[in-house]
Amino acid sequence: MSHHPSSGHPVSRFLDLVYLACIWIAGACIFFMSLFIPWGIFSRYVLGTGAQWPEPISILLMVVFTFLGAACSYRAGGHIAVEMVTQRLPSSVQRPLRGVVHLLMLAVSLFMLWYGIQLCIGTWGQSIPELPWMPVGFTYLPVPVGGAVTALFVLEHILLGDQRHNAVVTFDHEPAQAEANAEGVA
């Protein structure tokens, strides 16, 4: 397994913890969604009561999963990227173009952070009919949080380099699969 040289940098070690926290939170969201949605169906069609909370809570969990998962995906280099055009350009143009992509990602992340905060503040006094105890602004918190985390990961990439080979973001099966492929060839 190859480790990126900046993986020992204190900022990268801190962002490793942020990354792992986001992965665990996103995983917990999927886990709880897989419990709440069947409960909503069971309560509606078997018990005949039709619990009101499973759908809005599951939607909120999906939003959390999406925004935190997207940030983690960016750091791991697993985000959707259209490279067809850049790969066909001369190598002297490819690197600067990748830099432009990262700057655009930073701009989008900061947009999400700033306007997400404004959205949360503007809707904090409203409530969700199915969940009157939860402010609407709370449901929008994943937008600025996801923007902030993504911005941190973009800045890390720009300043400290690509982290996709960092041990924290490398999947456990990748080194084993690479070794198995190397042994099969030899």
N, C-alpha and C positions, 0 to 999 in steps of 0.2 A: 504494500500500500504506500502510495507516495503522499508525503505531507508537504503542505505549502510552507515555505519558510516563515511567513508572517504568523503562522498559527501559534507561535510562542509569544507574540506581541500582547501586552496587557489588554489593549483594546479588543483584539481578536478573542482573547480568552473570555473577556466579559461578554462579547457578542456570541460566543459559543453558548454561554448560559442563557442568554436571551433566546437564541435559536432553539435550544432544548426546551425551554419553557413554552415557547410557541408551539413546538411539535407536540408536547404533552397536552397542552390546552386544546389544540386542534383535534388530537386523538380522542380526548375526553368528550369533546363535542360530538364527534361521530358516534362514540359509544352510547352517550345519553340519547342522542337522536334515535338510535336503533332500539332503545327501550321505550321512549315516549311515543313514537309514532304507532307502534303496535298497540300500546296501551290505549291510545285515542281510538283506534279502530275497534279494539275489544270492548271498550266502555260504550261506544256508540251502538255496535251491532249485537253484542252479546248481553251486556248489562242494560242497554236501552237508556243510559243516562247521558251519554254524549258529553264527556268532560271537555271544557272549553280551553284549558291551558295547554294541552299537548301540541297543537298546531303552532300557536305563536311562539312558544318556547323553542320548538324544533326549528322554526324559521330563524330565530335569533341565533341558535347554535350553528346553523348553516352559515349565517353571515360571519360569525366569529371564525369558524373553520376556514371560510373562503379568504378573508383578509389576512389572517395570520399565516395560513397555509401558503398564500401567494408570496408573502414576504420570505418565508423559509424556502420556497421554491426558487425565488430569485437568488438567494445566497448559495443554494446548492447547485445552481446552474441548470435547474430542471424546469425553468419557466418556458413558456411557449415563445420561441424566437423564430422569426422568418429570416433565414440566412441565405436563401437561394440567390438573392441579388448580390449580397456582400461577398459571397464565396466566389462569384464569377468576376469580381473586380480585381485589379492588380493588388498584390499583397501590400504595396505601399499605401493604398487607399483603405484597406480593410481595417487596420488598427485605428486610424483617426475616426472612421465611421463607427466603430465599436464605442469609442469614447463619446461620440455624439449620442449614441443610444443610451449610455449610462447617464449622461447629463439630462436627457429627456426623461429617463426613469426618475431621476432626482426631482425634476420639476413636477412630475405627476404625483410623486410621493408627498412633496411639500404642499401641493394643491389639496390633496386628500387631507393632510394634517390641518391646514388652515381652515378650509371650508367645512371639514368634518367637525371641528371644534365649534364653528359658527352654527352649524346645524344642530349640534347637541345643545348648545346654549339656547338657541331659538325655540327648541321643542321640549325643553326640560319641564315646563309647566303643564304639558299635556299628558293625558294618560291613555292607555290602551283599554278599550272596553272589556276585553276578556281578562285583562290583568290590571285592574285599576290601581294597584299598588306600585306598578312599574312605570316610571316616566318614559315617554316616547324618546326623549333625548338619550336615555340610557341605551336604548336599542340601537342608536346610531354611533355609540362609542367605538365599535370595531373599525369604523372608517378612519378616524384620526389616529387610533392606536396602530392600525395596520399601516397607515401612511408614515407614522413615526418610525416604526420598526423597519419598514422598507427603506426609508431614507437613511437610517443608520447602516443598513446592509449595503446600500449603494455607495455611501461615503467610504465604508470599509473597502469595498471593491476598488474604488477610485484611488484611495490613498495607500492601501496595504496589499492590494492585488486580489486576484481571483481566489475564492475560498472553496471551490467545488472539490478540491482534493484534500481539504482539511479533514482530519480523522473524524471530527464530530458530524460532518455532513456526508461522509462516505457511508453508504449502506453496508451492513455487515456481509452481505452475500457477494459484493463486488470483488473483494480481494480473493475470496475462496473460488469464485467463478473464474477469475483471471488465472489463478494458479492451476485450476483444473483444465482450462483451455491450453495453458502452456505445457502441462504434462501430457495432454492428449496429442499435441503436436510433436513432442520430443520422442 
